C-alpha cells in the first residue's frame, strides 16, 4: 500500500522556525550572556527569510523578545513575522521536543511525539508538554497537533522528502526510548506515522560529548534526494577515526531507491574543543539548518570554519550561506540544528 503521508525534506518550503529560548531555570543559567547572542543571531537570520515561533518560560522575557525581534523584522520590511509565547520549558533543544510535521491529503499535521530527554538523562516534563502549550496559544494556526505515544526526537531522523529516512541504530534502538520496539517495530512506526518507505540504518559513528546516543543530525545529512554530506575524521590518532571511517564505508554502500549510489560530500573535521573540565565537546558542521533561501552553518572559531563554509557554498550554490558562531552552544553538548525546528509551509500563517 502506498502511504499518503510525507515527511518533507528540510529544503522543502517552510513557514517558520521554532526556537525555545534559554532562561535562568535551564542549564544555561550561568552562560546566558554567552548563549543569548547565539539565539538572537539565529532568530534574525531566520526572520530575513520566514516567520519565527519563539517561546520562553518567563512571561516578560517572552514579550520583550517578541517586541525586539518584531521591531527588527519591521525595520527590514517584514512586519508580523514573530510569534512569541510564554511557555514552561526544561531546556532549549527545539529539534527534539518540537513537533514533527507531516504532509497528508488533508494538509499539514503536527505530530507531538513523546520526549524523555534522550532516554531519561535530564528533566523533561515541561519540554514534553511544550507543543501543546504552543498549539493552545495559536502558534500553529489551525493545523492539528496529534499526540503520538512514541518517543522520537527530530534530530534522530533525516528525510529526503521522497520516503527515505536516515537514522542511527544507536539512537533509535536504545532501550531507554521505546523498549518494546525492535528494528522492525521502529520501521513500522516510521512507515505508519511519517510515510517512510524505507529506513537507511547507520550502525557506526558517534561524537564524544554527545548526549543523544548519536543523533543523525550530528553525523550525516541529506543535502538533496541523491546527495549526503557527512563528518569525516582524517586524524588517525583521534578517538573518532575508526568509528567514522566505518560510517563512511556504510554510506558508500547505501543506495538510492532507484539503485544508484549517493553522491557523498565529506565535511571538515574541526579541531578538538574541550570545556573547562577537559571534556571534549561535540563540535560538528553537520548540524546546519536549511531554511527558505539560506543555510545557517555552525562555526566554532577554529581554522576549519573557512573550509566548511566553502564546502557549503558548493553544496548549496543556490542559497545564502550564513555562518553562526555556535561555540557557546556546544558547551551544553548541542549545536545550531539542535536548537531549531523548521515548520513546513502552510502551518504558521500570522
RONUKE-38418 format. One record per residue: residue in three letters; x, y, z of N, C-alpha, C in turn. Coordinates in steps of 0.05 Angstrom, whole numbers, padded with zeros to 5 digits, always signed. Last residue first. Layout:
<nodes>
ALAXYZXYZXYZ ...
</nodes>
This chain:
<nodes>
UNK+00010+00679+00208+00001+00701+00226-00018+00720+00211 UNK+00014+00619+00197+00004+00640+00179-00007+00663+00197 UNK+00045+00559+00197+00045+00585+00211+00037+00607+00192 UNK+00032+00520+00154+00026+00517+00183+00023+00544+00197 UNK+00050+00527+00102+00021+00522+00107+00013+00519+00136 UNK+00114+00496+00103+00095+00514+00091+00066+00506+00098 UNK+00140+00468+00165+00136+00470+00136+00114+00490+00128 UNK+00184+00490+00211+00156+00485+00208+00149+00489+00179 UNK+00245+00468+00241+00231+00481+00219+00202+00472+00219 UNK+00274+00481+00301+00257+00462+00288+00241+00477+00266 UNK+00337+00487+00337+00317+00497+00318+00299+00474+00309 UNK+00378+00467+00366+00362+00486+00379+00340+00497+00361 UNK+00405+00432+00331+00393+00421+00355+00374+00441+00369 UNK+00430+00463+00293+00406+00447+00285+00391+00438+00309 UNK+00473+00483+00327+00453+00500+00314+00427+00485+00307 UNK+00485+00438+00382+00493+00460+00364+00469+00471+00350 UNK+00504+00411+00447+00488+00411+00422+00498+00434+00405 UNK+00530+00414+00497+00530+00389+00482+00511+00388+00458 UNK+00537+00460+00522+00515+00443+00533+00510+00420+00514 UNK+00577+00480+00491+00583+00478+00520+00561+00461+00534 UNK+00556+00488+00442+00567+00462+00447+00576+00458+00476 UNK+00541+00542+00445+00521+00521+00445+00533+00494+00453 UNK+00588+00574+00440+00573+00573+00466+00553+00550+00467 UNK+00601+00564+00385+00617+00553+00407+00603+00553+00434 UNK+00574+00584+00342+00560+00565+00359+00577+00553+00381 UNK+00563+00635+00298+00582+00626+00319+00567+00609+00340 UNK+00541+00620+00235+00530+00628+00261+00550+00618+00282 UNK+00542+00640+00167+00556+00628+00190+00544+00638+00216 UNK+00501+00627+00115+00502+00645+00137+00517+00631+00160 UNK+00494+00627+00047+00507+00613+00069+00513+00632+00091 UNK+00438+00628+00004+00457+00644+00020+00468+00626+00042 UNK+00435+00580-00050+00425+00591-00024+00447+00608-00011 UNK+00455+00553-00092+00432+00570-00097+00421+00583-00072 UNK+00494+00519-00074+00502+00542-00090+00480+00562-00095 UNK+00506+00481-00032+00481+00496-00034+00487+00522-00049 UNK+00558+00460-00040+00535+00442-00038+00509+00457-00044 UNK+00590+00506-00041+00590+00488-00064+00565+00470-00064 UNK+00581+00527+00009+00575+00544-00015+00574+00527-00040 UNK+00600+00486+00040+00571+00491+00040+00564+00509+00016 UNK+00655+00491+00031+00641+00466+00023+00611+00471+00021 UNK+00665+00541+00054+00670+00537+00025+00655+00512+00015 UNK+00653+00530+00107+00636+00549+00092+00640+00546+00062 UNK+00696+00495+00118+00668+00486+00120+00650+00504+00104 UNK+00740+00528+00113+00737+00506+00095+00708+00496+00094 UNK+00730+00562+00157+00731+00573+00130+00727+00551+00109 UNK+00734+00527+00202+00709+00541+00195+00708+00551+00166 UNK+00783+00507+00214+00768+00492+00194+00741+00506+00187 UNK+00805+00538+00256+00814+00542+00229+00796+00529+00208 UNK+00750+00560+00298+00772+00542+00293+00780+00545+00264 UNK+00700+00580+00315+00725+00595+00319+00749+00577+00318 UNK+00658+00550+00297+00667+00546+00324+00693+00561+00331 UNK+00593+00552+00264+00622+00555+00264+00632+00557+00293 UNK+00537+00525+00231+00551+00530+00256+00581+00532+00252 UNK+00500+00557+00181+00522+00538+00186+00535+00544+00213 UNK+00440+00560+00148+00454+00570+00171+00475+00549+00180 UNK+00424+00574+00083+00433+00552+00101+00448+00565+00123 UNK+00367+00600+00046+00392+00602+00061+00398+00576+00075 UNK+00316+00595+00024+00335+00613+00011+00362+00614+00025 UNK+00287+00575+00081+00280+00585+00055+00302+00604+00045 UNK+00339+00534+00112+00314+00550+00112+00308+00560+00084 UNK+00376+00484+00142+00366+00494+00117+00340+00509+00121 UNK+00427+00483+00189+00398+00486+00185+00392+00498+00158 UNK+00478+00437+00212+00469+00460+00198+00439+00460+00195 UNK+00512+00398+00236+00489+00408+00250+00479+00435+00238 UNK+00559+00383+00212+00534+00370+00202+00509+00382+00214 UNK+00601+00404+00238+00589+00421+00217+00564+00408+00205 UNK+00608+00398+00308+00604+00385+00282+00591+00405+00263 UNK+00631+00387+00373+00631+00406+00351+00628+00390+00324 UNK+00620+00365+00429+00612+00354+00403+00609+00375+00381 UNK+00679+00369+00471+00652+00378+00464+00646+00370+00435 UNK+00714+00334+00522+00712+00341+00494+00683+00348+00487 UNK+00732+00361+00584+00714+00343+00569+00712+00353+00541 UNK+00760+00395+00616+00775+00378+00598+00758+00359+00582 UNK+00731+00431+00644+00739+00407+00658+00754+00387+00641 UNK+00720+00470+00607+00738+00477+00629+00747+00453+00645 UNK+00717+00432+00545+00707+00451+00565+00728+00455+00587 UNK+00750+00431+00481+00745+00419+00507+00733+00441+00526 UNK+00753+00412+00414+00746+00434+00432+00738+00421+00459 UNK+00794+00393+00360+00781+00386+00384+00777+00410+00402 UNK+00780+00423+00296+00799+00417+00318+00783+00411+00343 UNK+00730+00392+00253+00741+00415+00268+00761+00406+00290 UNK+00733+00366+00191+00734+00357+00219+00746+00379+00236 UNK+00690+00381+00135+00715+00383+00151+00711+00374+00179 UNK+00650+00331+00103+00652+00357+00116+00678+00358+00132 UNK+00644+00299+00040+00655+00299+00067+00657+00327+00078 UNK+00591+00279+00002+00609+00302+00007+00618+00301+00036 UNK+00567+00235-00047+00576+00239-00019+00595+00262-00018 UNK+00512+00211-00081+00534+00230-00082+00541+00235-00053 UNK+00493+00142-00073+00490+00170-00067+00515+00186-00074 UNK+00482+00095-00127+00495+00104-00102+00490+00134-00098 UNK+00417+00071-00149+00442+00086-00154+00455+00093-00127 UNK+00368+00049-00138+00391+00031-00140+00417+00045-00144 UNK+00326+00083-00129+00329+00073-00156+00353+00055-00160 UNK+00333+00097-00076+00311+00079-00082+00313+00068-00111 UNK+00406+00094-00068+00380+00108-00070+00358+00087-00077 UNK+00446+00056-00022+00435+00061-00049+00409+00077-00048 UNK+00506+00050+00016+00478+00057+00013+00471+00062-00016 UNK+00561+00045+00016+00545+00022+00008+00515+00028+00005 UNK+00578+00093+00035+00585+00086+00007+00569+00062-00003 UNK+00560+00091+00087+00548+00110+00069+00554+00103+00040 UNK+00595+00052+00107+00567+00046+00105+00553+00065+00086 UNK+00643+00080+00104+00640+00056+00088+00611+00049+00085 UNK+00633+00119+00143+00637+00127+00115+00633+00104+00096 UNK+00632+00088+00189+00607+00101+00180+00609+00109+00151 UNK+00686+00074+00192+00666+00053+00187+00639+00065+00178 UNK+00706+00125+00202+00714+00111+00178+00695+00089+00171 UNK+00683+00133+00252+00674+00150+00230+00683+00139+00203 UNK+00711+00095+00282+00681+00094+00281+00671+00110+00257 UNK+00765+00111+00275+00755+00084+00266+00725+00084+00263 UNK+00767+00165+00297+00775+00158+00270+00763+00132+00260 UNK+00756+00185+00346+00734+00181+00328+00741+00167+00302 UNK+00804+00195+00373+00787+00172+00382+00764+00166+00363 UNK+00859+00207+00329+00834+00217+00341+00817+00193+00349 UNK+00899+00189+00298+00903+00189+00327+00879+00198+00343 UNK+00886+00199+00246+00886+00171+00255+00890+00168+00285 UNK+00845+00247+00223+00867+00244+00243+00867+00216+00254 UNK+00800+00254+00194+00824+00246+00180+00849+00242+00198 UNK+00733+00243+00197+00756+00248+00214+00781+00237+00199 UNK+00676+00272+00169+00699+00253+00165+00722+00262+00182 UNK+00606+00276+00167+00631+00284+00181+00652+00262+00176 UNK+00571+00286+00105+00576+00272+00130+00603+00281+00142 UNK+00517+00291+00058+00542+00300+00069+00546+00288+00096 UNK+00486+00262+00001+00490+00261+00030+00517+00275+00037 UNK+00439+00262-00051+00464+00273-00041+00465+00273-00010 UNK+00390+00256-00075+00412+00238-00084+00439+00245-00071 UNK+00357+00295-00052+00349+00267-00051+00371+00247-00059 UNK+00404+00335-00015+00386+00332-00037+00377+00303-00037 UNK+00428+00329+00033+00430+00355+00020+00412+00358-00004 UNK+00420+00293+00092+00412+00296+00065+00416+00325+00056 UNK+00476+00281+00136+00452+00295+00129+00445+00293+00099 UNK+00509+00255+00194+00504+00254+00165+00477+00266+00158 UNK+00519+00275+00248+00537+00257+00234+00534+00258+00204 UNK+00481+00301+00276+00508+00307+00283+00529+00294+00265 UNK+00433+00279+00260+00439+00306+00251+00466+00317+00261 UNK+00429+00229+00284+00438+00230+00256+00446+00258+00248 UNK+00453+00222+00350+00433+00233+00331+00445+00235+00304 UNK+00481+00189+00391+00487+00190+00362+00464+00198+00345 UNK+00458+00197+00442+00462+00170+00431+00465+00170+00401 UNK+00459+00249+00459+00435+00240+00445+00436+00211+00436 UNK+00501+00276+00481+00482+00264+00500+00460+00249+00486 UNK+00569+00278+00463+00541+00279+00454+00523+00264+00473 UNK+00621+00271+00477+00607+00293+00489+00578+00296+00481 UNK+00642+00247+00413+00647+00249+00442+00633+00274+00453 UNK+00599+00221+00366+00615+00244+00374+00618+00244+00404 UNK+00598+00165+00320+00590+00179+00345+00607+00204+00348 UNK+00590+00107+00281+00592+00136+00282+00582+00147+00308 UNK+00548+00055+00254+00573+00065+00265+00572+00095+00265 UNK+00502+00041+00230+00509+00026+00254+00535+00035+00267 UNK+00449+00072+00199+00477+00073+00204+00483+00059+00231 UNK+00397+00051+00158+00408+00050+00185+00438+00052+00184 UNK+00345+00076+00122+00374+00070+00120+00386+00073+00148 UNK+00281+00054+00111+00299+00066+00131+00327+00057+00125 UNK+00226+00067+00068+00249+00051+00075+00266+00068+00095 UNK+00181+00098+00068+00181+00074+00051+00204+00056+00057 UNK+00147+00134+00116+00173+00124+00108+00170+00098+00092 UNK+00104+00162+00137+00103+00154+00109+00130+00144+00098 UNK+00103+00171+00190+00117+00190+00174+00116+00184+00144 UNK+00071+00130+00212+00068+00158+00222+00080+00178+00203 UNK+00082+00081+00185+00055+00089+00191+00052+00119+00196 UNK+00139+00082+00183+00123+00079+00159+00094+00090+00163 UNK+00153+00085+00236+00161+00107+00218+00145+00106+00192 UNK+00132+00036+00253+00121+00061+00264+00128+00084+00246 UNK+00163+00000+00224+00134+00000+00220+00122+00026+00230 UNK+00214+00012+00246+00209+00016+00218+00179+00017+00212 UNK+00205-00006+00299+00211+00023+00293+00205+00029+00264 UNK+00198-00061+00289+00177-00045+00301+00180-00015+00297 UNK+00247-00075+00269+00224-00078+00252+00201-00061+00263 UNK+00280-00065+00314+00284-00051+00289+00259-00052+00271 UNK+00232-00067+00369+00257-00074+00357+00260-00059+00330 UNK+00200-00039+00425+00202-00039+00396+00230-00047+00387 UNK+00198-00032+00479+00182-00054+00468+00185-00057+00437 UNK+00227+00013+00493+00238-00013+00499+00223-00036+00486 UNK+00243+00068+00469+00219+00052+00463+00226+00022+00468 UNK+00287+00089+00504+00267+00105+00490+00241+00088+00486 UNK+00321+00055+00527+00310+00075+00545+00290+00093+00531 UNK+00344+00022+00488+00321+00012+00503+00308+00033+00522 UNK+00358+00048+00424+00365+00049+00452+00341+00041+00469 UNK+00346+00051+00371+00342+00025+00384+00351+00024+00413 UNK+00358+00102+00355+00330+00093+00354+00325+00067+00368 UNK+00416+00105+00366+00396+00122+00378+00368+00109+00378 UNK+00442+00063+00340+00450+00070+00367+00428+00087+00381 UNK+00423+00066+00288+00413+00045+00306+00419+00050+00335 UNK+00406+00128+00259+00426+00110+00271+00413+00090+00289 UNK+00376+00143+00194+00377+00144+00224+00400+00126+00233 UNK+00337+00168+00142+00364+00161+00150+00365+00164+00181 UNK+00283+00151+00100+00292+00162+00126+00319+00151+00133 UNK+00249+00163+00041+00273+00151+00053+00280+00166+00079 UNK+00208+00191+00018+00202+00166+00031+00225+00152+00043 UNK+00223+00239-00001+00212+00220-00021+00208+00192-00009 UNK+00250+00271+00034+00225+00281+00024+00211+00262+00004 UNK+00292+00250+00060+00297+00260+00033+00272+00271+00020 UNK+00303+00261+00129+00285+00254+00108+00294+00266+00081 UNK+00330+00237+00189+00334+00254+00166+00316+00243+00144 UNK+00325+00234+00261+00317+00225+00234+00323+00246+00213 UNK+00339+00256+00309+00346+00228+00305+00339+00217+00277 UNK+00320+00306+00317+00348+00303+00310+00357+00275+00304 UNK+00268+00298+00335+00273+00307+00307+00301+00304+00298 UNK+00256+00238+00371+00267+00265+00370+00273+00273+00341 UNK+00207+00199+00401+00222+00204+00376+00230+00233+00376 UNK+00168+00153+00433+00190+00172+00437+00205+00175+00411 UNK+00099+00151+00424+00124+00140+00416+00146+00161+00421 UNK+00042+00166+00419+00054+00151+00442+00079+00136+00433 UNK+00027+00230+00398+00036+00204+00389+00051+00190+00412 UNK-00023+00279+00387-00005+00266+00405+00002+00238+00396 UNK-00025+00326+00336-00033+00299+00343-00014+00286+00362 UNK-00052+00386+00320-00029+00374+00335-00038+00347+00345 UNK-00074+00417+00259-00078+00399+00282-00052+00388+00294 UNK-00072+00486+00246-00060+00460+00240-00063+00441+00264 UNK-00088+00537+00253-00109+00516+00255-00098+00488+00249 UNK-00030+00562+00285-00054+00567+00270-00075+00545+00275 UNK+00010+00553+00320+00010+00536+00296-00016+00540+00280 UNK-00001+00586+00363+00025+00589+00348+00025+00574+00322 UNK-00044+00585+00397-00049+00592+00369-00024+00595+00353 UNK-00039+00565+00447-00035+00594+00444-00039+00603+00415 UNK-00043+00511+00438-00065+00524+00452-00063+00554+00450 UNK+00008+00503+00415-00016+00499+00399-00040+00513+00412 UNK+00041+00513+00459+00043+00530+00436+00018+00527+00418 UNK+00025+00472+00495+00023+00500+00503+00023+00518+00478 UNK+00039+00428+00463+00011+00432+00469+00006+00461+00478 UNK+00094+00432+00463+00080+00435+00438+00050+00440+00442 UNK+00108+00423+00518+00111+00449+00506+00095+00453+00480 UNK+00110+00376+00546+00084+00389+00544+00085+00415+00528 UNK+00163+00363+00545+00145+00344+00533+00117+00356+00530 UNK+00186+00404+00575+00191+00402+00547+00171+00384+00532 UNK+00168+00389+00626+00159+00414+00614+00163+00414+00584 UNK+00194+00339+00634+00165+00341+00634+00155+00366+00621 UNK+00249+00329+00637+00237+00332+00611+00208+00339+00611 UNK+00315+00324+00666+00287+00330+00669+00274+00337+00641 UNK+00358+00275+00633+00353+00300+00646+00323+00304+00650 UNK+00357+00223+00611+00382+00234+00621+00379+00259+00638 UNK+00317+00193+00587+00315+00199+00616+00341+00210+00628 UNK+00325+00189+00532+00326+00165+00549+00328+00170+00578 UNK+00325+00243+00516+00344+00224+00506+00348+00200+00524 UNK+00279+00266+00543+00307+00276+00546+00327+00254+00540 UNK+00232+00246+00523+00241+00238+00550+00270+00244+00555 UNK+00174+00261+00488+00202+00269+00492+00210+00261+00520 UNK+00127+00236+00441+00137+00238+00469+00167+00245+00469 UNK+00106+00277+00386+00118+00252+00397+00125+00257+00426 UNK+00061+00305+00355+00072+00311+00381+00082+00285+00394 UNK+00059+00326+00290+00060+00302+00307+00075+00309+00333 UNK+00016+00364+00253+00038+00366+00272+00037+00341+00290 UNK+00001+00363+00185-00006+00352+00211+00019+00353+00229 UNK-00021+00397+00126-00001+00391+00146-00013+00380+00172 UNK-00074+00363+00087-00056+00386+00094-00036+00378+00115 UNK-00101+00318+00073-00117+00340+00085-00100+00364+00093 UNK-00062+00283+00057-00081+00293+00037-00098+00316+00047 UNK-00005+00309+00095-00026+00290+00089-00044+00300+00067 UNK+00060+00318+00117+00040+00328+00098+00021+00305+00091 UNK+00083+00327+00184+00080+00310+00160+00058+00323+00143 UNK+00129+00353+00230+00106+00358+00213+00106+00339+00189 UNK+00140+00347+00297+00150+00338+00271+00126+00339+00252 UNK+00149+00397+00348+00133+00379+00332+00146+00371+00306 UNK+00206+00395+00395+00187+00408+00377+00171+00388+00361 UNK+00245+00368+00422+00218+00369+00435+00197+00383+00417 UNK+00287+00370+00385+00279+00344+00396+00252+00345+00411 UNK+00295+00421+00368+00296+00400+00348+00284+00374+00359 UNK+00297+00451+00415+00272+00450+00400+00271+00428+00378 UNK+00325+00452+00469+00331+00435+00445+00305+00430+00429 UNK+00326+00478+00518+00324+00494+00494+00326+00478+00468 UNK+00289+00460+00578+00314+00466+00564+00308+00479+00537 UNK+00241+00459+00603+00264+00450+00618+00290+00459+00605 UNK+00191+00509+00600+00209+00492+00586+00232+00484+00604 UNK+00127+00543+00594+00148+00529+00610+00165+00511+00593 UNK+00117+00602+00555+00111+00573+00559+00134+00560+00575 UNK+00095+00656+00519+00107+00648+00545+00098+00619+00550 UNK+00110+00665+00451+00091+00653+00470+00106+00647+00496 UNK+00109+00701+00391+00123+00697+00417+00103+00687+00438 UNK+00121+00704+00325+00101+00695+00344+00115+00687+00370 UNK+00140+00750+00276+00148+00737+00301+00123+00729+00318 UNK+00126+00780+00232+00138+00754+00228+00144+00738+00253 UNK+00104+00831+00228+00088+00809+00237+00100+00782+00234 UNK+00139+00859+00170+00123+00861+00195+00108+00836+00202 UNK+00189+00870+00140+00177+00843+00143+00160+00843+00169 UNK+00224+00912+00132+00201+00910+00115+00186+00884+00117 UNK+00262+00915+00170+00270+00903+00145+00246+00898+00126 UNK+00235+00935+00213+00256+00952+00201+00265+00942+00174 UNK+00205+00891+00226+00192+00914+00215+00212+00932+00201 UNK+00244+00857+00248+00230+00849+00223+00217+00873+00210 UNK+00258+00888+00293+00278+00882+00273+00265+00874+00246 UNK+00209+00887+00319+00220+00913+00310+00240+00908+00288 UNK+00206+00833+00330+00186+00844+00312+00195+00872+00302 UNK+00247+00829+00367+00250+00816+00341+00230+00826+00321 UNK+00225+00860+00410+00251+00867+00398+00254+00855+00370 UNK+00177+00832+00421+00177+00860+00413+00203+00868+00399 UNK+00196+00781+00436+00178+00785+00413+00178+00813+00403 UNK+00227+00795+00481+00239+00783+00457+00222+00786+00433 UNK+00187+00814+00514+00208+00832+00506+00222+00821+00481 UNK+00155+00769+00521+00143+00792+00509+00165+00811+00499 UNK+00191+00734+00546+00179+00726+00521+00168+00750+00506 UNK+00201+00764+00593+00223+00759+00574+00212+00751+00547 UNK+00151+00762+00617+00161+00788+00609+00184+00785+00589 UNK+00148+00705+00626+00128+00719+00611+00139+00745+00600 UNK+00194+00655+00619+00189+00680+00633+00171+00697+00616 UNK+00201+00614+00582+00186+00608+00606+00178+00634+00621 UNK+00189+00626+00513+00207+00630+00536+00190+00626+00561 UNK+00189+00615+00443+00176+00612+00470+00198+00616+00491 UNK+00176+00634+00376+00194+00632+00399+00177+00629+00424 UNK+00175+00626+00309+00159+00620+00332+00178+00616+00356 UNK+00180+00665+00251+00194+00654+00274+00174+00650+00297 UNK+00179+00664+00179+00168+00670+00205+00185+00656+00227 UNK+00235+00679+00134+00209+00666+00141+00201+00675+00169 UNK+00280+00709+00123+00270+00690+00103+00243+00679+00109 UNK+00297+00740+00163+00301+00751+00136+00289+00733+00115 UNK+00289+00708+00207+00269+00728+00201+00273+00741+00173 UNK+00337+00678+00210+00312+00665+00202+00292+00686+00192 UNK+00372+00716+00230+00377+00704+00204+00352+00691+00193 UNK+00349+00727+00279+00349+00748+00259+00355+00737+00231 UNK+00355+00677+00305+00329+00688+00301+00329+00709+00279 UNK+00411+00671+00306+00395+00651+00292+00368+00664+00285 UNK+00424+00714+00339+00435+00713+00312+00419+00693+00295 UNK+00398+00700+00386+00390+00724+00373+00400+00724+00344 UNK+00425+00654+00401+00397+00652+00394+00388+00676+00379 UNK+00475+00679+00411+00473+00658+00390+00444+00655+00382 UNK+00465+00715+00453+00471+00725+00426+00470+00705+00404 UNK+00454+00677+00495+00433+00694+00484+00440+00705+00457 UNK+00502+00653+00511+00485+00639+00492+00463+00656+00481 UNK+00529+00688+00545+00543+00677+00522+00524+00666+00501 UNK+00493+00702+00584+00506+00724+00570+00520+00714+00545 UNK+00481+00651+00605+00461+00666+00589+00473+00688+00573 UNK+00509+00616+00636+00520+00622+00610+00501+00639+00593 UNK+00484+00598+00681+00509+00612+00685+00522+00622+00659 UNK+00437+00575+00657+00435+00597+00676+00461+00612+00679 UNK+00430+00532+00624+00444+00555+00613+00447+00578+00633 UNK+00397+00495+00645+00426+00492+00650+00443+00514+00638 UNK+00342+00539+00664+00355+00518+00648+00384+00515+00656 UNK+00322+00583+00690+00315+00557+00701+00327+00534+00685 UNK+00336+00628+00661+00352+00621+00685+00345+00594+00697 UNK+00331+00606+00591+00323+00623+00614+00338+00614+00639 UNK+00331+00603+00519+00342+00596+00545+00333+00616+00567 UNK+00273+00591+00477+00294+00609+00487+00304+00601+00514 UNK+00264+00552+00425+00256+00552+00454+00279+00567+00468 UNK+00241+00566+00360+00263+00568+00379+00252+00568+00408 UNK+00222+00545+00295+00215+00547+00324+00241+00548+00340 UNK+00210+00577+00234+00228+00562+00250+00221+00566+00279 UNK+00160+00573+00180+00173+00585+00204+00194+00566+00215 UNK+00145+00552+00132+00131+00575+00141+00145+00589+00164 UNK+00184+00527+00076+00178+00529+00105+00161+00553+00110 UNK+00194+00481+00023+00186+00508+00032+00176+00507+00061 UNK+00248+00433+00035+00221+00440+00026+00212+00467+00037 UNK+00295+00421+00060+00296+00442+00039+00269+00448+00028 UNK+00283+00378+00092+00287+00404+00105+00287+00426+00085 UNK+00229+00339+00065+00257+00344+00068+00260+00372+00080 UNK+00169+00319+00099+00183+00336+00080+00213+00336+00086 UNK+00140+00259+00100+00157+00275+00118+00174+00292+00100 UNK+00074+00244+00080+00102+00250+00071+00115+00267+00093 UNK+00023+00197+00068+00036+00215+00086+00065+00219+00077 UNK+00000+00156+00041-00009+00183+00033+00004+00204+00051 UNK+00036+00099+00019+00029+00117+00040+00020+00144+00028 UNK+00011+00044-00017+00027+00069-00018+00017+00088+00003 UNK+00017-00024+00000+00000+00000+00000+00018+00025+00000 
</nodes>
